[in-house]
Amino acid sequence: MSFTSFSFILFLIVVFSIYFCVPQKIKSFVLLLASLFFYYCWAKWAPLFMVLFALFVYLSARLMIKQHKQKQFVFMISCIAIIMAGFFLLKYTRLPDQFLNALVSPVGISASIVFPLGFSYYMFKSLSYLIDVYFERIEPEKRYDYLLLHLCLFSEIVAGPITRAIEFLPQIRQEKQFSPDNFRNGFLLILWGYFKKLVIADRLALAITPIFTDMSVSNGLSWLIVAFAYLIQLYLDFSAYTDISVGICEILGYKVKHNFKAPFFQQTISEYWRAWHMSLSSWLSDYVFAPLQFAWRAYGIYASVFAAIITLVLSGLWHKVSVAAFLWGLFMGSVVAAEALFAKKRKKLKKELPPVVFTVLGISLTMLINTILIIFIRAGSAHDAWVIICKYVFYPTTWSLAFGLGGKFLLLLAVGMAITLFSHGIELDREKYFQKYAYLPFIVRCGVCYAAIFVIMLLQVQGSDIVKGFLYAQF
Amino acid sequence: MTRQEIFKNLNLIFQDVFDDETIHVKESTTAADIEDWDSLTYVTLIITIEKHFHIKFDMKEVSGFANVGEMADAIERKI
């Protein structure tokens, strides 16, 4: 049941209706059942896996605090190692599949284990929960069902946001009542998300995917434009998913942090990573970068340099275990490291240059680095990525009409950029846009909603295998 | 060392690390109040404070400071 399917819309209507009719005491239970049902629709065995996984995390936290202080660290590391080993075995090997088949084949049954949908995301949730319990930032959760709900909430299970237990668990205990303001804000976010995904991002996917499949573009400048278009597609696709996810939580009465804050307006790569996929980048910053940086602090600024490189290499490998993803992380980490090393020189330059020139230069350079490096994530292999990078350098342009991409492609990219700019404007001050909408006359508000639904239904991309699901669900 | 003296020293450290003589830290100062305070400069700040006061923080303390006041509390306990 994909977020973009009609059955999901029906599912949402049923869940919202039941959720707001039942007493407060069982609201979390309704959400839990809905979440497990959503997971069941993906695979019949998935809810059982989730229940057992959450039980492991629940018991680990409770047993950890009962250990002697000196043993707690070893206990926490062991639990983290078990979870990560499970993740790697399921994602990158066939061992669990072979093990299960060896168990059930004697009785004439064949079985198959695939990587559980969203495991990457709830693994992060569980790790931060265990670390936060160890550092006494939160008490271990007493209610197993609350922890299970935190890990498997249907609006977050596919691709985040990676909400922290410290933010989510206290909200389960708060009174939840239907709020027209929450409904309006959530509904607008959901509509905006569907528009970005179904009308723009999927259309960009249809134009971009064949280019990467047959590697048909010959010159470097065209590849740069295609890479930039992919960056726009990735942003629109993932921010759309996040808007739908956060919108659902908003209606349910849960405040969840957004994943984006105008990433393409940032002036350095370090700032970009604080504004793109914020729930993951803040997770990596808090639980990987900061501990490494702190442990190596005797090495001064080089502690930040090496911690940044290792963190971004891990981020690359989380996207995909491949040479290309490793290179992406290495280059990204090197840029962040260079920014740390030359921070004072940059500050000096900022004082010398006019503010507009400094800002435009910063944004342009950040976008250029991103556009060049995103090829390592999108290209089929490190070899393909390297071929494209070589074209950037050795065949910059043939100056053919529209660089061989066609006017339709460029027009679509221009529309994508316009929507991205507008979306960034909203991200900088969501509340202002919600208020503006709220103060419109009732008839205009209805008109906006009906028009949006009509445009989405009329212009959505349909009937193509290329546009199945959200891009970040694959990670 | 009195709390006032700790803050006087912290002020000089902050001005040096963030290369900004206009900074004047208070009990309630947080990362949001100082333009260049990010995760990269934070560790430089911690190292400078440790060297200046001849103390050592642990990870739990460093990740738990909500503001400069709490940082000063930890320094006060250790010197």
Interface residues (C-beta under 8 A of the other chain):
Chain A: F135 E136 R137 S270 R274 S285 D286 F289 A290 P291 Q293 F294 A295 R297 A298 G300 I301 A303 S304 A308 E339 A340 A343 K344 K347
Chain B: D19 D36 D38 S39 L40 T41 V43 T44 I46 I47 E50 M59 K60 V62 S63 G64
